[in-house]
Amino acid sequence: MSLIVLNSAIGDFDVSDRLDRIRARFFYVLCDTDEFYPASIGQGVAEEMRAAGAEVTFHEVRSHMGHYSTSVEPEKWVPQARAFLAGL
């Protein structure tokens, strides 16, 4: 049921007018073959968040595993996540 609610929220919930409230630093990971959240949107989203004052590190994973790449191929993003966390 939670996936149904999340899927519904994707189309109806827009927080772009509240990005200036973000106080957290973000490590944002997307995969180039993800059909749900393609990496092609990553730089634009990261830039929009930065323009609002958020600190964002974007990392694109290249994989044929699509949406599941971050789960099944952690070696493609964990080193970058460790470096991000070390800088906090």
PyMOL Python script that loads the backbone (N, CA, C, O; Angstrom):
from pymol import cmd

cmd.read_pdbstr("""\
ATOM      1  N   MET A   1       0.819  -1.186   0.000  1.00  0.00           N
ATOM      2  CA  MET A   1       0.000   0.000   0.000  1.00  0.00           C
ATOM      3  C   MET A   1       0.872   1.262   0.000  1.00  0.00           C
ATOM      4  O   MET A   1       0.511   2.266  -0.614  1.00  0.00           O
ATOM      5  N   SER A   2       2.008   1.212   0.682  1.00  0.00           N
ATOM      6  CA  SER A   2       2.845   2.411   0.737  1.00  0.00           C
ATOM      7  C   SER A   2       3.345   2.808  -0.646  1.00  0.00           C
ATOM      8  O   SER A   2       3.458   3.998  -0.938  1.00  0.00           O
ATOM      9  N   LEU A   3       3.644   1.836  -1.500  1.00  0.00           N
ATOM     10  CA  LEU A   3       4.088   2.158  -2.853  1.00  0.00           C
ATOM     11  C   LEU A   3       2.974   2.813  -3.657  1.00  0.00           C
ATOM     12  O   LEU A   3       3.239   3.685  -4.484  1.00  0.00           O
ATOM     13  N   ILE A   4       1.754   2.411  -3.429  1.00  0.00           N
ATOM     14  CA  ILE A   4       0.620   3.030  -4.118  1.00  0.00           C
ATOM     15  C   ILE A   4       0.482   4.488  -3.685  1.00  0.00           C
ATOM     16  O   ILE A   4       0.259   5.366  -4.519  1.00  0.00           O
ATOM     17  N   VAL A   5       0.612   4.744  -2.397  1.00  0.00           N
ATOM     18  CA  VAL A   5       0.517   6.110  -1.880  1.00  0.00           C
ATOM     19  C   VAL A   5       1.667   6.959  -2.401  1.00  0.00           C
ATOM     20  O   VAL A   5       1.460   8.101  -2.812  1.00  0.00           O
ATOM     21  N   LEU A   6       2.880   6.407  -2.387  1.00  0.00           N
ATOM     22  CA  LEU A   6       4.027   7.152  -2.908  1.00  0.00           C
ATOM     23  C   LEU A   6       3.864   7.464  -4.387  1.00  0.00           C
ATOM     24  O   LEU A   6       4.149   8.578  -4.826  1.00  0.00           O
ATOM     25  N   ASN A   7       3.409   6.492  -5.150  1.00  0.00           N
ATOM     26  CA  ASN A   7       3.204   6.702  -6.582  1.00  0.00           C
ATOM     27  C   ASN A   7       2.172   7.798  -6.827  1.00  0.00           C
ATOM     28  O   ASN A   7       2.331   8.606  -7.742  1.00  0.00           O
ATOM     29  N   SER A   8       1.128   7.830  -6.025  1.00  0.00           N
ATOM     30  CA  SER A   8       0.116   8.876  -6.154  1.00  0.00           C
ATOM     31  C   SER A   8       0.703  10.244  -5.800  1.00  0.00           C
ATOM     32  O   SER A   8       0.402  11.241  -6.457  1.00  0.00           O
ATOM     33  N   ALA A   9       1.531  10.289  -4.771  1.00  0.00           N
ATOM     34  CA  ALA A   9       2.123  11.550  -4.335  1.00  0.00           C
ATOM     35  C   ALA A   9       3.069  12.132  -5.370  1.00  0.00           C
ATOM     36  O   ALA A   9       3.211  13.351  -5.460  1.00  0.00           O
ATOM     37  N   ILE A  10       3.712  11.286  -6.144  1.00  0.00           N
ATOM     38  CA  ILE A  10       4.651  11.760  -7.155  1.00  0.00           C
ATOM     39  C   ILE A  10       3.975  12.747  -8.102  1.00  0.00           C
ATOM     40  O   ILE A  10       4.563  13.768  -8.460  1.00  0.00           O
ATOM     41  N   GLY A  11       2.769  12.454  -8.498  1.00  0.00           N
ATOM     42  CA  GLY A  11       2.071  13.317  -9.438  1.00  0.00           C
ATOM     43  C   GLY A  11       1.390  14.515  -8.807  1.00  0.00           C
ATOM     44  O   GLY A  11       1.120  15.506  -9.486  1.00  0.00           O
ATOM     45  N   ASP A  12       1.107  14.436  -7.503  1.00  0.00           N
ATOM     46  CA  ASP A  12       0.305  15.468  -6.860  1.00  0.00           C
ATOM     47  C   ASP A  12       1.059  16.353  -5.870  1.00  0.00           C
ATOM     48  O   ASP A  12       0.536  17.392  -5.466  1.00  0.00           O
ATOM     49  N   PHE A  13       2.258  15.977  -5.473  1.00  0.00           N
ATOM     50  CA  PHE A  13       2.949  16.682  -4.396  1.00  0.00           C
ATOM     51  C   PHE A  13       4.174  17.392  -4.943  1.00  0.00           C
ATOM     52  O   PHE A  13       5.121  16.747  -5.392  1.00  0.00           O
ATOM     53  N   ASP A  14       4.159  18.708  -4.908  1.00  0.00           N
ATOM     54  CA  ASP A  14       5.250  19.512  -5.441  1.00  0.00           C
ATOM     55  C   ASP A  14       5.830  20.370  -4.322  1.00  0.00           C
ATOM     56  O   ASP A  14       5.122  21.191  -3.738  1.00  0.00           O
ATOM     57  N   VAL A  15       7.102  20.185  -4.024  1.00  0.00           N
ATOM     58  CA  VAL A  15       7.751  20.949  -2.950  1.00  0.00           C
ATOM     59  C   VAL A  15       8.722  21.984  -3.499  1.00  0.00           C
ATOM     60  O   VAL A  15       9.474  22.587  -2.733  1.00  0.00           O
ATOM     61  N   SER A  16       8.720  22.200  -4.791  1.00  0.00           N
ATOM     62  CA  SER A  16       9.705  23.099  -5.389  1.00  0.00           C
ATOM     63  C   SER A  16       9.638  24.518  -4.831  1.00  0.00           C
ATOM     64  O   SER A  16      10.642  25.229  -4.839  1.00  0.00           O
ATOM     65  N   ASP A  17       8.478  24.935  -4.350  1.00  0.00           N
ATOM     66  CA  ASP A  17       8.367  26.272  -3.770  1.00  0.00           C
ATOM     67  C   ASP A  17       8.864  26.326  -2.326  1.00  0.00           C
ATOM     68  O   ASP A  17       8.863  27.388  -1.703  1.00  0.00           O
ATOM     69  N   ARG A  18       9.292  25.164  -1.792  1.00  0.00           N
ATOM     70  CA  ARG A  18       9.779  25.113  -0.409  1.00  0.00           C
ATOM     71  C   ARG A  18      11.230  24.652  -0.309  1.00  0.00           C
ATOM     72  O   ARG A  18      11.709  24.342   0.782  1.00  0.00           O
ATOM     73  N   LEU A  19      11.917  24.604  -1.420  1.00  0.00           N
ATOM     74  CA  LEU A  19      13.303  24.131  -1.402  1.00  0.00           C
ATOM     75  C   LEU A  19      14.211  25.004  -0.550  1.00  0.00           C
ATOM     76  O   LEU A  19      15.227  24.531  -0.042  1.00  0.00           O
ATOM     77  N   ASP A  20      13.857  26.266  -0.388  1.00  0.00           N
ATOM     78  CA  ASP A  20      14.686  27.159   0.425  1.00  0.00           C
ATOM     79  C   ASP A  20      14.658  26.804   1.913  1.00  0.00           C
ATOM     80  O   ASP A  20      15.432  27.360   2.692  1.00  0.00           O
ATOM     81  N   ARG A  21      13.790  25.900   2.309  1.00  0.00           N
ATOM     82  CA  ARG A  21      13.706  25.455   3.705  1.00  0.00           C
ATOM     83  C   ARG A  21      14.666  24.310   4.018  1.00  0.00           C
ATOM     84  O   ARG A  21      14.836  23.942   5.180  1.00  0.00           O
ATOM     85  N   ILE A  22      15.272  23.764   3.018  1.00  0.00           N
ATOM     86  CA  ILE A  22      16.166  22.612   3.208  1.00  0.00           C
ATOM     87  C   ILE A  22      17.398  23.036   3.986  1.00  0.00           C
ATOM     88  O   ILE A  22      18.045  24.029   3.652  1.00  0.00           O
ATOM     89  N   ARG A  23      17.717  22.284   5.015  1.00  0.00           N
ATOM     90  CA  ARG A  23      18.899  22.553   5.827  1.00  0.00           C
ATOM     91  C   ARG A  23      19.876  21.380   5.803  1.00  0.00           C
ATOM     92  O   ARG A  23      21.001  21.496   6.291  1.00  0.00           O
ATOM     93  N   ALA A  24      19.460  20.278   5.249  1.00  0.00           N
ATOM     94  CA  ALA A  24      20.306  19.089   5.189  1.00  0.00           C
ATOM     95  C   ALA A  24      21.203  19.123   3.961  1.00  0.00           C
ATOM     96  O   ALA A  24      20.896  19.796   2.977  1.00  0.00           O
ATOM     97  N   ARG A  25      22.312  18.392   4.024  1.00  0.00           N
ATOM     98  CA  ARG A  25      23.154  18.192   2.850  1.00  0.00           C
ATOM     99  C   ARG A  25      22.702  16.893   2.198  1.00  0.00           C
ATOM    100  O   ARG A  25      22.377  15.928   2.889  1.00  0.00           O
ATOM    101  N   PHE A  26      22.680  16.866   0.866  1.00  0.00           N
ATOM    102  CA  PHE A  26      22.153  15.724   0.136  1.00  0.00           C
ATOM    103  C   PHE A  26      23.224  14.995  -0.655  1.00  0.00           C
ATOM    104  O   PHE A  26      24.081  15.614  -1.285  1.00  0.00           O
ATOM    105  N   PHE A  27      23.163  13.686  -0.613  1.00  0.00           N
ATOM    106  CA  PHE A  27      23.908  12.828  -1.524  1.00  0.00           C
ATOM    107  C   PHE A  27      22.843  12.172  -2.387  1.00  0.00           C
ATOM    108  O   PHE A  27      22.087  11.325  -1.911  1.00  0.00           O
ATOM    109  N   TYR A  28      22.783  12.554  -3.636  1.00  0.00           N
ATOM    110  CA  TYR A  28      21.696  12.211  -4.555  1.00  0.00           C
ATOM    111  C   TYR A  28      22.237  11.243  -5.600  1.00  0.00           C
ATOM    112  O   TYR A  28      23.142  11.589  -6.358  1.00  0.00           O
ATOM    113  N   VAL A  29      21.687  10.036  -5.642  1.00  0.00           N
ATOM    114  CA  VAL A  29      22.171   8.983  -6.540  1.00  0.00           C
ATOM    115  C   VAL A  29      21.046   8.529  -7.457  1.00  0.00           C
ATOM    116  O   VAL A  29      19.956   8.184  -6.998  1.00  0.00           O
ATOM    117  N   LEU A  30      21.321   8.534  -8.756  1.00  0.00           N
ATOM    118  CA  LEU A  30      20.374   8.011  -9.741  1.00  0.00           C
ATOM    119  C   LEU A  30      21.131   7.149 -10.745  1.00  0.00           C
ATOM    120  O   LEU A  30      22.329   7.327 -10.962  1.00  0.00           O
ATOM    121  N   CYS A  31      20.412   6.221 -11.347  1.00  0.00           N
ATOM    122  CA  CYS A  31      21.003   5.311 -12.331  1.00  0.00           C
ATOM    123  C   CYS A  31      20.601   5.719 -13.749  1.00  0.00           C
ATOM    124  O   CYS A  31      19.470   6.140 -13.989  1.00  0.00           O
ATOM    125  N   ASP A  32      21.537   5.588 -14.673  1.00  0.00           N
ATOM    126  CA  ASP A  32      21.288   5.997 -16.057  1.00  0.00           C
ATOM    127  C   ASP A  32      20.205   5.176 -16.756  1.00  0.00           C
ATOM    128  O   ASP A  32      19.656   5.633 -17.759  1.00  0.00           O
ATOM    129  N   THR A  33      19.881   3.987 -16.262  1.00  0.00           N
ATOM    130  CA  THR A  33      18.847   3.165 -16.897  1.00  0.00           C
ATOM    131  C   THR A  33      17.590   3.020 -16.040  1.00  0.00           C
ATOM    132  O   THR A  33      16.744   2.175 -16.328  1.00  0.00           O
ATOM    133  N   ASP A  34      17.460   3.828 -15.000  1.00  0.00           N
ATOM    134  CA  ASP A  34      16.269   3.783 -14.142  1.00  0.00           C
ATOM    135  C   ASP A  34      15.097   4.380 -14.912  1.00  0.00           C
ATOM    136  O   ASP A  34      15.163   5.530 -15.347  1.00  0.00           O
ATOM    137  N   GLU A  35      14.037   3.616 -15.082  1.00  0.00           N
ATOM    138  CA  GLU A  35      12.866   4.095 -15.813  1.00  0.00           C
ATOM    139  C   GLU A  35      11.957   4.963 -14.943  1.00  0.00           C
ATOM    140  O   GLU A  35      11.174   5.753 -15.470  1.00  0.00           O
ATOM    141  N   PHE A  36      12.049   4.827 -13.626  1.00  0.00           N
ATOM    142  CA  PHE A  36      11.200   5.604 -12.721  1.00  0.00           C
ATOM    143  C   PHE A  36      11.794   6.986 -12.440  1.00  0.00           C
ATOM    144  O   PHE A  36      11.095   7.998 -12.504  1.00  0.00           O
ATOM    145  N   TYR A  37      13.088   7.014 -12.129  1.00  0.00           N
ATOM    146  CA  TYR A  37      13.803   8.256 -11.809  1.00  0.00           C
ATOM    147  C   TYR A  37      15.106   8.268 -12.606  1.00  0.00           C
ATOM    148  O   TYR A  37      16.167   7.978 -12.054  1.00  0.00           O
ATOM    149  N   PRO A  38      15.042   8.597 -13.884  1.00  0.00           N
ATOM    150  CA  PRO A  38      16.238   8.534 -14.728  1.00  0.00           C
ATOM    151  C   PRO A  38      17.301   9.541 -14.322  1.00  0.00           C
ATOM    152  O   PRO A  38      16.991  10.650 -13.887  1.00  0.00           O
ATOM    153  N   ALA A  39      18.535   9.148 -14.466  1.00  0.00           N
ATOM    154  CA  ALA A  39      19.656  10.024 -14.108  1.00  0.00           C
ATOM    155  C   ALA A  39      19.637  11.316 -14.922  1.00  0.00           C
ATOM    156  O   ALA A  39      20.239  12.307 -14.509  1.00  0.00           O
ATOM    157  N   SER A  40      18.971  11.323 -16.046  1.00  0.00           N
ATOM    158  CA  SER A  40      18.913  12.531 -16.875  1.00  0.00           C
ATOM    159  C   SER A  40      18.249  13.704 -16.155  1.00  0.00           C
ATOM    160  O   SER A  40      18.449  14.855 -16.542  1.00  0.00           O
ATOM    161  N   ILE A  41      17.464  13.432 -15.117  1.00  0.00           N
ATOM    162  CA  ILE A  41      16.841  14.517 -14.355  1.00  0.00           C
ATOM    163  C   ILE A  41      17.732  14.994 -13.210  1.00  0.00           C
ATOM    164  O   ILE A  41      17.485  16.049 -12.626  1.00  0.00           O
ATOM    165  N   GLY A  42      18.754  14.227 -12.895  1.00  0.00           N
ATOM    166  CA  GLY A  42      19.573  14.465 -11.709  1.00  0.00           C
ATOM    167  C   GLY A  42      20.241  15.814 -11.631  1.00  0.00           C
ATOM    168  O   GLY A  42      20.116  16.508 -10.622  1.00  0.00           O
ATOM    169  N   GLN A  43      20.953  16.203 -12.682  1.00  0.00           N
ATOM    170  CA  GLN A  43      21.661  17.491 -12.646  1.00  0.00           C
ATOM    171  C   GLN A  43      20.682  18.652 -12.515  1.00  0.00           C
ATOM    172  O   GLN A  43      20.946  19.608 -11.786  1.00  0.00           O
ATOM    173  N   GLY A  44      19.568  18.573 -13.209  1.00  0.00           N
ATOM    174  CA  GLY A  44      18.579  19.649 -13.130  1.00  0.00           C
ATOM    175  C   GLY A  44      17.977  19.782 -11.742  1.00  0.00           C
ATOM    176  O   GLY A  44      17.824  20.891 -11.232  1.00  0.00           O
ATOM    177  N   VAL A  45      17.638  18.664 -11.136  1.00  0.00           N
ATOM    178  CA  VAL A  45      17.091  18.683  -9.781  1.00  0.00           C
ATOM    179  C   VAL A  45      18.140  19.204  -8.803  1.00  0.00           C
ATOM    180  O   VAL A  45      17.839  20.031  -7.943  1.00  0.00           O
ATOM    181  N   ALA A  46      19.365  18.717  -8.939  1.00  0.00           N
ATOM    182  CA  ALA A  46      20.448  19.165  -8.060  1.00  0.00           C
ATOM    183  C   ALA A  46      20.669  20.672  -8.200  1.00  0.00           C
ATOM    184  O   ALA A  46      20.845  21.361  -7.195  1.00  0.00           O
ATOM    185  N   GLU A  47      20.662  21.190  -9.420  1.00  0.00           N
ATOM    186  CA  GLU A  47      20.858  22.627  -9.643  1.00  0.00           C
ATOM    187  C   GLU A  47      19.705  23.443  -9.057  1.00  0.00           C
ATOM    188  O   GLU A  47      19.922  24.512  -8.486  1.00  0.00           O
ATOM    189  N   GLU A  48      18.492  22.940  -9.198  1.00  0.00           N
ATOM    190  CA  GLU A  48      17.341  23.639  -8.628  1.00  0.00           C
ATOM    191  C   GLU A  48      17.456  23.705  -7.099  1.00  0.00           C
ATOM    192  O   GLU A  48      17.153  24.732  -6.493  1.00  0.00           O
ATOM    193  N   MET A  49      17.890  22.617  -6.494  1.00  0.00           N
ATOM    194  CA  MET A  49      18.068  22.590  -5.044  1.00  0.00           C
ATOM    195  C   MET A  49      19.207  23.521  -4.619  1.00  0.00           C
ATOM    196  O   MET A  49      19.095  24.235  -3.623  1.00  0.00           O
ATOM    197  N   ARG A  50      20.303  23.506  -5.386  1.00  0.00           N
ATOM    198  CA  ARG A  50      21.428  24.401  -5.076  1.00  0.00           C
ATOM    199  C   ARG A  50      21.021  25.865  -5.183  1.00  0.00           C
ATOM    200  O   ARG A  50      21.418  26.694  -4.364  1.00  0.00           O
ATOM    201  N   ALA A  51      20.225  26.173  -6.202  1.00  0.00           N
ATOM    202  CA  ALA A  51      19.776  27.557  -6.387  1.00  0.00           C
ATOM    203  C   ALA A  51      18.942  28.039  -5.199  1.00  0.00           C
ATOM    204  O   ALA A  51      18.891  29.233  -4.904  1.00  0.00           O
ATOM    205  N   ALA A  52      18.290  27.090  -4.525  1.00  0.00           N
ATOM    206  CA  ALA A  52      17.495  27.422  -3.345  1.00  0.00           C
ATOM    207  C   ALA A  52      18.335  27.420  -2.072  1.00  0.00           C
ATOM    208  O   ALA A  52      17.828  27.725  -0.992  1.00  0.00           O
ATOM    209  N   GLY A  53      19.627  27.073  -2.195  1.00  0.00           N
ATOM    210  CA  GLY A  53      20.516  27.115  -1.041  1.00  0.00           C
ATOM    211  C   GLY A  53      20.913  25.775  -0.457  1.00  0.00           C
ATOM    212  O   GLY A  53      21.647  25.736   0.530  1.00  0.00           O
ATOM    213  N   ALA A  54      20.455  24.682  -1.031  1.00  0.00           N
ATOM    214  CA  ALA A  54      20.796  23.358  -0.512  1.00  0.00           C
ATOM    215  C   ALA A  54      22.173  22.929  -1.007  1.00  0.00           C
ATOM    216  O   ALA A  54      22.597  23.308  -2.098  1.00  0.00           O
ATOM    217  N   GLU A  55      22.860  22.143  -0.201  1.00  0.00           N
ATOM    218  CA  GLU A  55      24.134  21.548  -0.603  1.00  0.00           C
ATOM    219  C   GLU A  55      23.843  20.153  -1.142  1.00  0.00           C
ATOM    220  O   GLU A  55      23.336  19.296  -0.418  1.00  0.00           O
ATOM    221  N   VAL A  56      24.161  19.927  -2.409  1.00  0.00           N
ATOM    222  CA  VAL A  56      23.811  18.674  -3.072  1.00  0.00           C
ATOM    223  C   VAL A  56      25.028  18.102  -3.783  1.00  0.00           C
ATOM    224  O   VAL A  56      25.717  18.797  -4.531  1.00  0.00           O
ATOM    225  N   THR A  57      25.276  16.829  -3.536  1.00  0.00           N
ATOM    226  CA  THR A  57      26.277  16.072  -4.284  1.00  0.00           C
ATOM    227  C   THR A  57      25.513  15.055  -5.111  1.00  0.00           C
ATOM    228  O   THR A  57      24.831  14.190  -4.560  1.00  0.00           O
ATOM    229  N   PHE A  58      25.623  15.151  -6.421  1.00  0.00           N
ATOM    230  CA  PHE A  58      24.920  14.224  -7.320  1.00  0.00           C
ATOM    231  C   PHE A  58      25.898  13.212  -7.882  1.00  0.00           C
ATOM    232  O   PHE A  58      26.995  13.564  -8.313  1.00  0.00           O
ATOM    233  N   HIS A  59      25.485  11.933  -7.872  1.00  0.00           N
ATOM    234  CA  HIS A  59      26.303  10.863  -8.444  1.00  0.00           C
ATOM    235  C   HIS A  59      25.432  10.008  -9.359  1.00  0.00           C
ATOM    236  O   HIS A  59      24.377   9.521  -8.953  1.00  0.00           O
ATOM    237  N   GLU A  60      25.886   9.833 -10.593  1.00  0.00           N
ATOM    238  CA  GLU A  60      25.172   8.995 -11.560  1.00  0.00           C
ATOM    239  C   GLU A  60      25.809   7.618 -11.610  1.00  0.00           C
ATOM    240  O   GLU A  60      27.015   7.488 -11.819  1.00  0.00           O
ATOM    241  N   VAL A  61      24.995   6.595 -11.419  1.00  0.00           N
ATOM    242  CA  VAL A  61      25.436   5.208 -11.514  1.00  0.00           C
ATOM    243  C   VAL A  61      25.157   4.724 -12.924  1.00  0.00           C
ATOM    244  O   VAL A  61      24.052   4.893 -13.440  1.00  0.00           O
ATOM    245  N   ARG A  62      26.143   4.132 -13.534  1.00  0.00           N
ATOM    246  CA  ARG A  62      25.958   3.520 -14.862  1.00  0.00           C
ATOM    247  C   ARG A  62      25.786   2.021 -14.665  1.00  0.00           C
ATOM    248  O   ARG A  62      26.676   1.334 -14.164  1.00  0.00           O
ATOM    249  N   SER A  63      24.614   1.530 -15.076  1.00  0.00           N
ATOM    250  CA  SER A  63      24.292   0.123 -14.844  1.00  0.00           C
ATOM    251  C   SER A  63      23.145  -0.310 -15.744  1.00  0.00           C
ATOM    252  O   SER A  63      22.313   0.507 -16.138  1.00  0.00           O
ATOM    253  N   HIS A  64      23.105  -1.576 -16.059  1.00  0.00           N
ATOM    254  CA  HIS A  64      21.974  -2.123 -16.811  1.00  0.00           C
ATOM    255  C   HIS A  64      20.857  -2.572 -15.869  1.00  0.00           C
ATOM    256  O   HIS A  64      19.829  -3.073 -16.325  1.00  0.00           O
ATOM    257  N   MET A  65      21.048  -2.397 -14.564  1.00  0.00           N
ATOM    258  CA  MET A  65      20.096  -2.881 -13.566  1.00  0.00           C
ATOM    259  C   MET A  65      18.969  -1.898 -13.267  1.00  0.00           C
ATOM    260  O   MET A  65      18.083  -2.211 -12.472  1.00  0.00           O
ATOM    261  N   GLY A  66      18.981  -0.728 -13.877  1.00  0.00           N
ATOM    262  CA  GLY A  66      17.896   0.235 -13.713  1.00  0.00           C
ATOM    263  C   GLY A  66      17.661   0.654 -12.275  1.00  0.00           C
ATOM    264  O   GLY A  66      18.600   0.951 -11.537  1.00  0.00           O
ATOM    265  N   HIS A  67      16.395   0.674 -11.891  1.00  0.00           N
ATOM    266  CA  HIS A  67      15.989   1.158 -10.575  1.00  0.00           C
ATOM    267  C   HIS A  67      16.635   0.359  -9.437  1.00  0.00           C
ATOM    268  O   HIS A  67      16.795   0.876  -8.332  1.00  0.00           O
ATOM    269  N   TYR A  68      16.999  -0.870  -9.697  1.00  0.00           N
ATOM    270  CA  TYR A  68      17.555  -1.743  -8.651  1.00  0.00           C
ATOM    271  C   TYR A  68      19.068  -1.653  -8.532  1.00  0.00           C
ATOM    272  O   TYR A  68      19.658  -2.314  -7.678  1.00  0.00           O
ATOM    273  N   SER A  69      19.690  -0.865  -9.352  1.00  0.00           N
ATOM    274  CA  SER A  69      21.157  -0.821  -9.387  1.00  0.00           C
ATOM    275  C   SER A  69      21.776  -0.472  -8.044  1.00  0.00           C
ATOM    276  O   SER A  69      22.794  -1.050  -7.664  1.00  0.00           O
ATOM    277  N   THR A  70      21.178   0.464  -7.322  1.00  0.00           N
ATOM    278  CA  THR A  70      21.781   0.862  -6.049  1.00  0.00           C
ATOM    279  C   THR A  70      21.694  -0.248  -5.009  1.00  0.00           C
ATOM    280  O   THR A  70      22.501  -0.288  -4.080  1.00  0.00           O
ATOM    281  N   SER A  71      20.734  -1.141  -5.152  1.00  0.00           N
ATOM    282  CA  SER A  71      20.610  -2.270  -4.220  1.00  0.00           C
ATOM    283  C   SER A  71      21.550  -3.409  -4.567  1.00  0.00           C
ATOM    284  O   SER A  71      22.154  -4.017  -3.684  1.00  0.00           O
ATOM    285  N   VAL A  72      21.670  -3.694  -5.848  1.00  0.00           N
ATOM    286  CA  VAL A  72      22.440  -4.880  -6.252  1.00  0.00           C
ATOM    287  C   VAL A  72      23.885  -4.581  -6.642  1.00  0.00           C
ATOM    288  O   VAL A  72      24.696  -5.499  -6.764  1.00  0.00           O
ATOM    289  N   GLU A  73      24.211  -3.307  -6.837  1.00  0.00           N
ATOM    290  CA  GLU A  73      25.577  -2.924  -7.191  1.00  0.00           C
ATOM    291  C   GLU A  73      26.073  -1.770  -6.319  1.00  0.00           C
ATOM    292  O   GLU A  73      26.414  -0.705  -6.834  1.00  0.00           O
ATOM    293  N   PRO A  74      26.114  -1.975  -5.016  1.00  0.00           N
ATOM    294  CA  PRO A  74      26.515  -0.881  -4.130  1.00  0.00           C
ATOM    295  C   PRO A  74      27.934  -0.384  -4.381  1.00  0.00           C
ATOM    296  O   PRO A  74      28.266   0.752  -4.043  1.00  0.00           O
ATOM    297  N   GLU A  75      28.759  -1.221  -4.965  1.00  0.00           N
ATOM    298  CA  GLU A  75      30.136  -0.803  -5.239  1.00  0.00           C
ATOM    299  C   GLU A  75      30.203   0.371  -6.213  1.00  0.00           C
ATOM    300  O   GLU A  75      31.242   1.018  -6.341  1.00  0.00           O
ATOM    301  N   LYS A  76      29.096   0.644  -6.898  1.00  0.00           N
ATOM    302  CA  LYS A  76      29.080   1.740  -7.866  1.00  0.00           C
ATOM    303  C   LYS A  76      28.748   3.095  -7.246  1.00  0.00           C
ATOM    304  O   LYS A  76      28.833   4.122  -7.919  1.00  0.00           O
ATOM    305  N   TRP A  77      28.370   3.100  -5.964  1.00  0.00           N
ATOM    306  CA  TRP A  77      28.063   4.374  -5.322  1.00  0.00           C
ATOM    307  C   TRP A  77      28.529   4.481  -3.871  1.00  0.00           C
ATOM    308  O   TRP A  77      28.638   5.589  -3.346  1.00  0.00           O
ATOM    309  N   VAL A  78      28.802   3.371  -3.222  1.00  0.00           N
ATOM    310  CA  VAL A  78      29.207   3.414  -1.815  1.00  0.00           C
ATOM    311  C   VAL A  78      30.517   4.182  -1.596  1.00  0.00           C
ATOM    312  O   VAL A  78      30.605   4.928  -0.621  1.00  0.00           O
ATOM    313  N   PRO A  79      31.533   4.040  -2.447  1.00  0.00           N
ATOM    314  CA  PRO A  79      32.750   4.836  -2.222  1.00  0.00           C
ATOM    315  C   PRO A  79      32.479   6.345  -2.231  1.00  0.00           C
ATOM    316  O   PRO A  79      33.049   7.081  -1.425  1.00  0.00           O
ATOM    317  N   GLN A  80      31.626   6.799  -3.124  1.00  0.00           N
ATOM    318  CA  GLN A  80      31.283   8.212  -3.188  1.00  0.00           C
ATOM    319  C   GLN A  80      30.460   8.625  -1.960  1.00  0.00           C
ATOM    320  O   GLN A  80      30.606   9.736  -1.451  1.00  0.00           O
ATOM    321  N   ALA A  81      29.594   7.718  -1.493  1.00  0.00           N
ATOM    322  CA  ALA A  81      28.806   8.005  -0.288  1.00  0.00           C
ATOM    323  C   ALA A  81      29.716   8.115   0.935  1.00  0.00           C
ATOM    324  O   ALA A  81      29.515   8.976   1.791  1.00  0.00           O
ATOM    325  N   ARG A  82      30.704   7.249   1.007  1.00  0.00           N
ATOM    326  CA  ARG A  82      31.658   7.325   2.125  1.00  0.00           C
ATOM    327  C   ARG A  82      32.410   8.646   2.122  1.00  0.00           C
ATOM    328  O   ARG A  82      32.601   9.262   3.170  1.00  0.00           O
ATOM    329  N   ALA A  83      32.832   9.074   0.951  1.00  0.00           N
ATOM    330  CA  ALA A  83      33.544  10.362   0.843  1.00  0.00           C
ATOM    331  C   ALA A  83      32.614  11.509   1.251  1.00  0.00           C
ATOM    332  O   ALA A  83      33.036  12.438   1.940  1.00  0.00           O
ATOM    333  N   PHE A  84      31.363  11.442   0.829  1.00  0.00           N
ATOM    334  CA  PHE A  84      30.379  12.465   1.206  1.00  0.00           C
ATOM    335  C   PHE A  84      30.210  12.505   2.725  1.00  0.00           C
ATOM    336  O   PHE A  84      30.245  13.575   3.332  1.00  0.00           O
ATOM    337  N   LEU A  85      30.028  11.335   3.328  1.00  0.00           N
ATOM    338  CA  LEU A  85      29.816  11.263   4.775  1.00  0.00           C
ATOM    339  C   LEU A  85      31.046  11.702   5.549  1.00  0.00           C
ATOM    340  O   LEU A  85      30.929  12.288   6.626  1.00  0.00           O
ATOM    341  N   ALA A  86      32.210  11.426   5.013  1.00  0.00           N
ATOM    342  CA  ALA A  86      33.447  11.842   5.682  1.00  0.00           C
ATOM    343  C   ALA A  86      33.557  13.362   5.726  1.00  0.00           C
ATOM    344  O   ALA A  86      34.223  13.909   6.604  1.00  0.00           O
ATOM    345  N   GLY A  87      32.920  14.038   4.800  1.00  0.00           N
ATOM    346  CA  GLY A  87      32.979  15.486   4.749  1.00  0.00           C
ATOM    347  C   GLY A  87      31.930  16.195   5.602  1.00  0.00           C
ATOM    348  O   GLY A  87      31.898  17.424   5.654  1.00  0.00           O
ATOM    349  N   LEU A  88      31.084  15.433   6.263  1.00  0.00           N
ATOM    350  CA  LEU A  88      30.032  16.059   7.102  1.00  0.00           C
ATOM    351  C   LEU A  88      30.596  16.567   8.409  1.00  0.00           C
ATOM    352  O   LEU A  88      29.858  17.116   9.227  1.00  0.00           O
TER     353      LEU A  88
END
""", "prot")
cmd.dss("prot")
cmd.show_as("cartoon", "prot")
cmd.util.cbc("prot")
cmd.orient("prot")
